[in-house]
Amino acid sequence: MKLHEIAHGRTGDKGTTSNISIIAYRPENWPLIESEVTADRVAAIFGPDVDVTRYMLPQLFALNFVVKNALMGGVTRSVALDAHGKGLVYAVLDMRL
């Protein structure tokens, strides 16, 4: 299954950093999300130049990832329209579990 089948996401961006949250639709899916959606797996999506920190929010059945160096110099310096934080969550939600 893909992550988007059991979770949704929210994102934001500031400078070269993206903030990505993954939230379980149902509490019973939280253990799978917690175990499978790791910082290493998220980093692998974005390549070798990113630095990913994972924060767990079990009371919300959510994970938050701070992904540094993901935005190619930030929104105002990027020529790529889809590289901003708002679009990056879809790459994570496409993850196969």
Secondary structure, DSSP 8 states (H G I E B T S, - for coil): -BGGGTEEEEEEEETTEEEEEEEESSGGGHHHHHHHS-HHHHHHHH-TT-EEEEEEEGGGTEEEEEEET-STT-TTT---TT-SHHHHHHHHHT-B-
